[in-house]
Every structure is written in structure tokens, then in C-alpha cells.
Amino acid sequence: MSDSGFLIRLQIADLSICDESGSFLQSGFWGSFKARFGWEALAFRAVWKKDALCPEVSDNKKTLLVMRRALYPGFALAYIPWGPELPANFTDKEKAIGELAKSLKEILPRDTAFIRFDPPWANAEISAPVMPFPLVRSAMDIQPPDTVIVDLSGSVKSIKEQMKPKWRYNANLALKKGVNVNLVGMEKMCVFYELLKETSARDGISIHSSYYYEALFESDWYSGQRPDIRLYLAEHEGDTLAGIITLFRGKEAVYLYGASSGKKRNLMANFALQEKAMEDAKLSGCMEYDLFGIPPNEDPSHPMAGLYRFKTGFGGKIIHRPGSWDYPCRPIFYRLFRSAEAMRQGLKKLRKHRS
């Protein structure tokens, strides 16, 4: 037992156990998917107790997905996306992360240079958590800490009612002008990827190889619980105007990737796409739709200010997560890596402001 009063026991488990997780980023499916692209996925059953006398009840047992990836020969990163998921009665979440980091350091391979956390808890306001030493704020975030979540618990009609009037008008305009939003199969992935390359060139965003997106839809590589991955395309008179990839899993629906053409932007195809995906998510039993990433606030000078306006117009709740935090296991290497990462992040932001 540590001085903080937390007792954590980590039990190595099969990856499929992580399908019990609340977030897709902590699921066995996601760990197995990322393992196809250079990551090593490790699964644990984490038993959390306040102290040694605390009874082991089912709510104290959570799953934990840890992913490792080599950075340089002899040095690796361990990453916990949107984790750990904690028992409901844990109020001191920052201390819990610190204790988990210590436990992981003892059992992860010795080449682990640092452990990066993306804590999942959310607040309505931007706040800086006080993490225990030696946890430090990462030089860059892996998952977007700020996002918009649309409530799907009401009727299908209520999805449209939450939108700003202009957003409802634009979605209706697209359909009135003959834009068709279709749920398509993987055979259309090449069409989506061409849109994605066009979007990357126009907006200066990084994209994966086409195989990365195709692999999401392949059905024979994971035997556990697969989420419902969907590809939607918006088309008009033979032109494909935009597309999105979504994930439906239990109560959560997530807008993962999007792309658009420069053609016929006046037809507002993106508005109709999102409305269709939200309605389908509702019909699939999802209770919320995560638009997955916005700038932290409404700043007109931000290079992604247009994205903020677009996503917040659907009427969802804006939430803020703590962002990425690092626990150095090999401090000298970590300081060097963090300096290089901060420099890369600074150059990336500079290019975005110039574009």
C-alpha cells in the first residue's frame, strides 16, 4: 500500500477484456487495431481500493489498456488513451493517476522512457489539474482535450431542435438542393481517401495511409466485440462532396474522420452528413455523439476557428479534458524527447497560422 492510501493491483489479462471499457479508446478493439500499426497493446484488470481493508466490489475492478511503441532504439513510450477509468467513488483522480504510474513503472519493460496519460474526466470549464510529482503536462496532446458532445437521449426530432437555426437551415438546404447522404461500404473507401488527400492539401492536416482507414472496416482480424464503423458519403449529380467515418459503440457515437471537396460548397453537404450520422446513432441506441475535437475556445484568430463554429453549431455540450500528462521513467531521455516534441509542435502551429 502506498502512502497516499490507494491500493492498486494490476493483473495481466487478455486484450478482449478491455471491451468492458466505457470508451472505445480503452477497448480491446482499439488496442488490437493500433497493434496493426506499430503499437504493442497490453491489457490489465485493475483492482482499485482506498486501503487494504476496503472490500473488493465489482465497481472497484476496471480494465486498463496500455499501448507501447518504440521511439528510438532502447527507448519506448507507454500510452494510456482516455484512461484510467476509475471507480465512481474515487474523488482524488490526480493522486490515483500518480499511483497507477508508479505501479506501471514496476511492471512495464525497462526500456519504457515515460508513460503518457490522457485522463478521461471532463469539465464544463477549462481547468488545470494539480498532478502529483513527477507528472508533467505533455508538450503536445495526442487526443483532443476539447470537444462537443450532442445529447441523443431525446427523440430523433430533438437532434435537429438542438441545432442553431442556421445549422437546421443548412442541413435542410442540402437535402432540398438534391444532396444525397448515403451509408456506403468499404468499396467506396478509395473515394473517401481521395477526398481526404484533397482536405489534407487544402487545410494542412496530417493523414494516415489508405490502408489505415480500410483496416477499420475489415472484419476478420478481431474476434472480440467490434464497434459499428460506418462510412457516409454526400453526393450530388455524380459529384462526391464530402464524407465522414463514424463509430457507434454502446451508448457512445464518435465522429472519427471527415473530408470534403472544394466543389459545390454552397450546397452545405457537411451539415446534412452530420445530421444523418446523429440520427442513425440515435436509432442504433447511442445516447451521445462526440464531434471529437475543437479549439479550446471561440478565438477568431485560431487557425481552426472555423471548426469551432461548425461543430458548436450543432448544439452540443462543450467539454474540456485535462489533455496529455507524462510520467518520466527515464528522466534524462524524457527531457530530451520533450524538448524535441515541443519544437515540432511549435513549428506545426506556425505552419497552421501561415496557411
Order of alpha helices (4+ residues) and beta strands (2+ residues): beta-alpha-beta-beta-beta-alpha-beta-beta-beta-alpha-alpha-beta-alpha-alpha-beta-beta-beta-alpha-beta-alpha-beta-beta-alpha
